[in-house]
Amino acid sequence: MLTSRSTDSKAGRKRLYIMLAELVLVLALMLFLLRLATNLGKTGSATGARANDPLAYHNDRFGFFLRAPDTTWKILAVQTSDSLPAEEAFATLLDAAQTVVRMHKMQGDSLLASAEVGVLRPSPPRASHALAGLSFQQTQERFQTTHDSIAVIAPVTPVTSKIMDASFFVVEVPSVATAFAMPCWASATTSM
């Protein structure tokens, strides 16, 4: 025969088990958040596996990632200001871009190649194909001479992507022994 005391005892145990399950869930969530917090640096950028990869560079502020082809390339982050200058303050897009990272390909003490990645705030905002086209035109005007011409390795080419609008071009400037690879990404949602 059941008494009210045994019913209360079963209900009390059931509440106790529910509370213990909730406690375990809360502790598991706390441990997860603690582990996540230890992998975040002061700026909130992940410092776990990403920071330990010497071939990778992540820029959370401007929302991009790049990876060096191999260990002969060294990645050097450049200190940047808090705001990007407006495009109209400069003669060309190349001048308006603020360098955020440099990459150098070394062989011993010799510098074989160098690359810079910069960001800019175009005014007015334009699609990447228009930015790449304008930059291509400005590069031709800046480096083409009467004695030498720019070798176009890849004309302005759009990159098909579901997540971003991107275009690029590659030119070689023989007079200064330089090749420019100019990728352009446009984002309507990013404010800088």
C-alpha positions in Angstrom: 0.0 0.0 0.0 1.3 3.4 -0.9 1.4 6.1 1.6 1.8 9.8 1.0 5.3 9.6 2.5 6.5 7.1 -0.1 4.9 9.2 -2.9 6.6 12.3 -1.6 9.9 10.3 -1.4 9.6 9.2 -5.1 8.7 12.8 -6.2 11.6 14.1 -4.1 14.1 11.6 -5.7 12.7 12.5 -9.1 13.3 16.2 -8.4 16.8 15.4 -7.1 17.7 13.5 -10.3 16.4 16.3 -12.5 18.4 18.8 -10.4 21.5 16.6 -10.7 21.1 16.3 -14.5 20.7 20.1 -14.7 23.8 20.6 -12.6 25.8 18.3 -14.9 24.5 20.1 -17.9 25.5 23.5 -16.4 29.0 22.2 -15.5 29.5 20.8 -19.0 28.4 24.2 -20.5 30.7 26.1 -18.1 33.7 23.8 -19.0 32.9 24.3 -22.7 32.8 28.1 -22.3 36.0 28.1 -20.3 37.8 26.1 -23.0 36.5 28.5 -25.6 37.6 31.5 -23.6 41.1 30.2 -23.2 41.4 29.9 -27.0 40.5 33.5 -27.5 43.0 36.3 -27.3 42.5 39.9 -26.0 40.8 40.9 -29.3 38.6 37.9 -29.4 40.5 36.3 -32.3 41.1 32.6 -32.0 44.7 31.8 -30.9 44.4 28.0 -30.8 45.4 26.0 -33.8 45.3 29.0 -36.1 48.0 30.9 -34.2 50.3 27.8 -34.2 50.2 27.5 -38.0 53.2 29.5 -39.2 51.9 29.4 -42.8 48.6 31.0 -42.0 47.5 34.6 -41.4 44.0 35.5 -40.1 42.8 39.1 -40.0 39.5 39.1 -38.0 39.2 42.9 -38.3 38.9 42.9 -42.1 37.6 39.4 -42.3 40.1 37.5 -44.4 42.5 34.6 -44.2 45.6 33.8 -46.3 48.0 30.9 -46.3 51.6 30.9 -47.6 52.4 28.2 -50.2 55.3 26.7 -48.2 57.8 27.3 -45.5 60.1 29.3 -47.7 57.5 32.1 -47.3 57.5 34.3 -44.2 54.4 36.2 -43.1 54.8 39.5 -41.4 51.8 41.4 -40.0 51.9 45.1 -40.4 50.6 47.4 -37.6 47.6 49.3 -39.0 45.7 52.4 -38.0 42.2 52.2 -36.6 40.6 53.7 -39.7 41.1 53.3 -43.4 41.8 56.4 -45.4 39.3 57.4 -48.1 40.2 56.5 -51.7 39.8 60.1 -52.9 42.8 61.2 -50.9 45.1 59.2 -53.2 45.9 59.2 -56.9 45.5 55.4 -57.3 43.8 52.5 -55.6 47.2 51.0 -55.1 48.3 54.1 -53.1 45.0 54.1 -51.2 45.4 50.5 -50.0 46.6 50.2 -46.4 49.1 47.3 -46.2 48.1 44.8 -43.4 50.4 41.9 -44.2 53.6 41.3 -46.1 54.9 38.0 -47.4 58.5 37.3 -48.4 59.9 34.2 -50.2 63.4 33.6 -49.0 66.2 31.3 -50.2 68.9 31.6 -47.7 69.6 35.3 -47.3 68.2 36.2 -50.7 64.7 37.6 -51.2 63.2 35.8 -54.2 59.7 37.3 -54.0 57.7 39.7 -52.0 53.9 40.3 -51.7 51.8 42.8 -49.9 48.1 42.5 -48.9 46.3 45.7 -48.4 42.7 46.8 -47.7 41.0 50.0 -48.8 37.7 51.8 -48.5 36.6 52.6 -52.1 34.5 55.7 -52.5 31.9 55.2 -53.9 31.6 51.5 -53.1 32.0 49.4 -56.3 31.9 45.8 -57.3 35.2 43.9 -57.3 35.3 43.7 -61.1 35.0 47.5 -61.3 37.7 47.9 -58.6 40.1 45.4 -60.4 39.4 47.1 -63.8 40.2 50.6 -62.4 43.3 49.3 -60.6 44.4 47.5 -63.8 44.0 50.7 -65.8 45.9 52.8 -63.1 48.7 50.2 -63.0 49.1 50.4 -66.8 49.1 54.2 -66.8 51.6 54.3 -63.9 54.2 51.8 -65.2 53.9 51.7 -69.0 56.6 53.7 -70.7 57.4 54.5 -74.3 60.2 51.9 -74.3 58.5 49.2 -72.4 55.1 47.7 -72.0 53.4 45.8 -69.2 53.0 42.1 -69.8 49.5 41.0 -68.9 49.7 37.5 -67.4 46.0 37.4 -66.4 43.5 40.1 -67.4 40.8 41.2 -65.0 39.0 38.0 -64.1 36.0 37.5 -61.9 36.1 34.7 -59.4 32.9 32.8 -59.0 31.9 32.4 -55.3 28.7 32.1 -53.4 30.0 34.0 -50.5 31.9 37.0 -51.9 32.3 39.1 -55.0 36.0 38.8 -56.2 38.1 39.6 -59.2 41.8 39.7 -59.9 44.5 40.5 -62.5 48.2 39.7 -62.8 50.7 41.9 -64.7 54.5 41.9 -65.0 56.3 45.2 -65.1 59.6 44.5 -66.8 61.1 48.0 -66.2 61.0 47.5 -62.4 61.2 43.7 -62.4 57.9 43.5 -60.6 54.7 41.4 -61.0 51.5 42.6 -59.6 48.7 40.2 -58.7 45.8 42.4 -57.7 42.9 40.5 -56.1 39.9 42.6 -55.3 37.0 41.7 -53.0 33.9 43.8 -52.5 31.6 43.5 -49.5 28.5 45.6 -49.2 28.0 44.6 -45.6 31.5 45.5 -44.2 31.9 48.9 -42.7 35.4 50.3 -42.2 
